[in-house]
């Protein structure tokens, strides 16, 4: 679904607020926060047993002005608990590509480096990393999470494709001319992750070191547990476990335009690239899509990492706000969880 609103400016770290490289600064919510409504929303989400309309909410974190202003956990979960990323990992993959762009090691507008597409008459040779990041490659891929249904994502992650997820995705034929049709696909993210490794000439161990050296460690993310397949590819579509506080650090990096405590981690303009709408998104989609980031869940100008079963890191630039929610919500509860997040954002 295309959105034509201008991109709101990304806020800078407030003076006197420490960067959370070692520990998160904390403060009460700002005086204009509707704390009574916020607490009602949190009480509803953290009901035990969980409400059927939303499923289980395991963790919630709100960061405003660079400080934690609200945090809650369910049952035995704590700030030290790690949570599945599912497709939040796609946005981490986008950051890794950005670092390679920063270093001049990859060109997102050049044909993607995919060995399966190198025959001279293969129309897939026209596919660029930009098209893959925007889910507009035209490749066939069925993104269905219902057991028993025809599903490329389940076959890739848990079936015949699990030993080499990028090869499985890259073997798919074109269904549409590249850059003309939007279709959400975890397969494309794993092709992107393998392109990143090929640009580095890296095996799994080297790529893991790259992830920590260039992205995680500089911003204080100590908990990430990225998963690799047997071929050595980071499963960048789905698997990077983190604590809620570390997902918030990742969100803060983008909310601060890719700069962390005076050091540019992502190239200039990369966060804007992530949140620039993809024109080919159909009107049937309730959210917009940028480049491996979703758009407008918490109002115009917001952008987010969205994962299966209700994993979310949502950025609201106009409020200098980050909302992190992790849980286990059935697919039919997705709209209710997203509406709840929008209501929470409205409290600030």
N, C-alpha and C positions, 0 to 999 in steps of 0.2 A: 504494500500500500504506500504510494508516494506521499511525502510530506514536503510542503513548500515553505515552511517557516525558516527564517534565518537561524544560523547556529548561534546560540548565546555564548558570550565570552566565557572562557574557562577562568575560574578564580585563582588567585595566588594565595600562598600560605600566609595567614595573618601574622603580623609582627608579634613577636613574643611567644608564639606557639611553637614548641619544639617539634621537629620532624620525628615520626614514630619509628625510627630506624632501630632503636633498642627497646623502647616501651611506648605505649600509647599514652599521651596526655589525656586526662579525663576532666570533665566539668559537668555541672548540671545543665539541662537544656536551657536555651536562651529564654528570657522572660516572655517573649511573644509566642512561644511554643504552646500549643493546646495540649498540655500534659494530661488533663483529665480524659480527653478523647484518646490520646496515645495510649494511656494505661488501659482503657477499655478495650482497645483493639488488641493490645498485647495479651490481656487476660483472656480474650476470646481465642486467640491463636494458640495459647499455651494451656488451654483446658486439658485436663487429664481425667478420663480418656479424651483423645483428640476429637475435635468436631468433624463430623462426616463431610461437611462442606469444604473443608480445607485439608484434611489429613493432618499428619503430625508435623509440628514446627519444632525443630530441635535447637535452633539457635537464631537469635536476632541481634543485630548490632546496628546502631546509628552513629555516624560520625558527622559532625557539623563544625565548620571552621577548623578542621584538622584535629578535633578532639572527640573522643567517645563521649556521647551525651546520653546514650541508653544502651542497655545490654541485658539480654535474658537468655537462659538455657532451660531445656526441658529435662526432667528426670535426672539421669546421671551424667548428662553432657556438661562440659565445662569449657572455659576459654582455651584449655589445652587440647580439646577434642579436635580431631581432624574429620573433615566432611568430604564426601565425594563431590567432585566438580561436575561430573557429567559434562555437558556442553559448555560450561564456563571455560573449560580448557581451550575451546576454540579461540577465545579472546586472548588467552595466554599465547597461543600459537601465533596470533596476529602480532603480538608484541615482539616475539622472537624474529619474525620477518622484518619488523621495523628496525630492530637492532642491526640486522644484516644490511638493510637499506642505508642506515646511518653510516656503516663502515664501507659502503660501496661494493658489497659482495653479492648483491642481488638487485635485479631490476624488475619491479612488479608488472611493468608494461611490455616486457619482452615475452616471447613464447616460454611457457613453463618448461623446466628441465625434467621431462618425463620420458624415460627410456621407451616405454610402450608406445609412444606416439611419434617415433622418429622416421617412420617410412615416409617417403616423399609425397605419396598420395593420401596420407592419413589426414582427414580434415580436423582431427583433434590437435594437430600441430598449431592451430591458430589460437588455442586457449592460453591465456596469460594468467599469471598469479593474481592480478587484479580481478579477473573474471572468477577465479576460484574463491578468492576472499569475499567476493560479493555474491557468491552462490549463483552465478550466472554463466557457468561453463557450458551448459547444454547437455551435460552427461546424464545418462540414465542412472537413477539411483532412487530406490523406494525407501523413504524414511518412515518406517512404521514400527511402532513398539508394541503392537498387540500380538501376543503369542498365538501361533497358528496361522497368522496372516503371511502373505508374501512380503518379505522384509529384507532389503539389502543390508540395513544397518545391523540387524541381529545376525545375519549370515556373516557379515564382515567381522564383527566383534567377538562372536561366540561360536561361529560355525566354520565353514571351509576357508574363510578369509582371515581367520584370527592369527595365523602364523606370519602373514605379510599383508597388513591391512591396506597399505598404499597400493600394492600390486593388485589387490582385489578391486579397489576403487578405480584405478587407472585402466583396468581391463574393460570397463563398461563402455558401451557404444554411445554415440551421440543420439539424443532424441530431438534436439533443437539446435539451430545454428548458434554457435557461441555468442554470448553477450546479448541475446534477444529474449531469454526466458529465465525467470528466477525460480529456483527450486531448492529448498533447504536440504542439504546433504552432508552428513558426517563423513562420507567418503572423500569429498573434496578437501576437507580439513586434514585428512591423513596424507593426501597427495601433497598438500602445502607443507606439512611437517617433514616429509621426505625431501622435498625440494630444499628446505632449510638445511637439512643435514648434508645434502649433496653440495650445496654452496660452500659449506664449511669443510667438506671432505672428512666428515666426522662419523665414527661409529657410535654405538649407544653410550658408551662410557664418556667419550669426548663430548657428545652432545649434551649429556646430563651435566657435565662440568660447565659447558657453555651456558646452560640455563641458569645455573647458580651464580657463576662468575659475572655474567653480564646483566641478569635481570633480578633474580631473587635476592641474592646477598646484598647488593647495593641498597635495596629498599627495606632490608630487615626481615624479609620472608625466610624464616628458618624451618618451617614445617612442611614445605611442598614434598609430595611423593609422586613424581611423574612415573607413568607406566610405559614400558616399551614392549613391542612385539618381538617374536623370535628372529625377525629379520633386522632388528636393531632400530626400528622406527619408533619415535615418540608417538604414542597414540593420541595425537593432538586434537582429536575430535571429542575426547571423552574422559581421559583419566589423568587428573592431577589433584590428588587429595591435599587439602590445606585446612588450617584453622580458620574460623570466621574472621579473626583479627588479621590474618595474613591475606585473606581475600579482600579485606578492607584496605590493606596497604596497596595491593594491586590496583584497586579502584582509585585510590588517592593519586597514584602515579599518573593515571589518565586525567583525573580531575585537575591536576597541576600541569597539564600540557606536556607530559613526558619528562618533566624536570623534577629532580629529587635533591633537595638541600643544596641547590646551586649547581648540580651536575646534570647535564642532559643525558638521559638514558635512551629515550626514543627520539628519532629525528624531528626537527621542527615541522609542525603540520601533521604529524602522524596521528595524534588523537583526533584532530579534525577530520582526517581521512576516515578514521574508524566510525565517526558519527555522521558522515555525509550520506544522505539517503541514496540507495540504489534505485535507479529509475524503473527497473524491470519488475519490482515487487508488485504482485497483483492486488487489486482492490479487495479481494476476499480475505487478505491477511489483516488481522486486527492491529498488528504492530508493524512499524517500518523496519527496514534492515539497512545497515551500513556496510562496513567491511568487517565481518566476523563479530559484530556487535549489533544488538537489537536497539530499536529506537522508540521512544515516547511512551513507555509503560507508565511512568510517573509524571506524565504531562509533557507538553511540547518542549523539545530541547533535552529531555532526559535520554540517557542511553545506558545499556545494561548488558551484562553477561548472564545468559539464561541457560539453566541446565534441567535435565529430566528430573521428574519427581519434586520440583519446586526449589531448585538451587538458584539463587539470584544475588548478583551484586549490581546495584542500581545507582547511577550517578545523576544528580540533579544540579547542574552547574549554577542555575540562578539562585539556588538556596545554599550553595557550597555544601551539599549534603550527599552522603553515601549511606545506602541501606543494604545490609547483607542479611539474607534469610536462607537458612538451610532446613531441610526436613525430608519427609517422605510423604508426598501427596500423590494420589492417583491422577491419571491423565485427565479424567473428567473434572478434577478440581482445579485445573490450571487457571481457568478464567477467574475463579473465586480468589485464588492466591494472588494473582496479578492485581485484581481489584483491591484486595486488602493492602498490598504494597502501595498502590496509588493513594489509598485513604491514609496510610501512615505518613507518606510524604506530605500530604496536605496538612498534617498537624504542625509542620515546621514552618 
